[in-house]
Amino acid sequence: MAEMKTLKIITTGGTIDKLYFDDLSDYQIGKPIIGELLNTYHVGFDFEVVPLLKKDSIYITDEDRELIKQVIEKSDEKYFLITHGTDTMIETAQYLKPIKNKTIVLTGALTPARFNSTDAIFNIGCAVAAVQTQPQGVWVIMSGLVWDPDHVRKNRKANRFEEV
């Protein structure tokens, strides 16, 4: 396997970067936290964070997906990690499937990274491992599992991802 020279991280918003202000769930999407986390953990690879969008994923459009796709296609890097809201992560992953010769993983969180009980740190760690070990293509990484975007769905009632 080729060594990962630089991991390009594209942030789009979503729960992973949400900041909550009150009990009525008033929030805004804050500065992407992934770069801060990776620096804290002294990772052994270079990375670049590209804060492309600050949206809850229910508001991500096909125009936004096209922008993500163009950034990846125009990039010299071969490895991409996209932080994305979980509600439409699968749709974005499917949209990116035509991209060739790149390994792309999408991950997010069911609770904000700034919460003590977050799944964000675990998901990011799994995504970093997956981007280095999965074959070229597009993958969804959630809850310690690697999914082909054509065979997974978010079960909103159970608040988890599952095979279809």
Helices and strands as residue ranges (DSSP letters): E 6-13, G 15-17, E 18-20, E 27-29, H 34-40, E 46-55, G 57-59, H 62-74, E 79-83, H 89-96, E 103-107, H 120-133, E 137-142, E 145-147, G 149-151, E 152-155, E 160-163
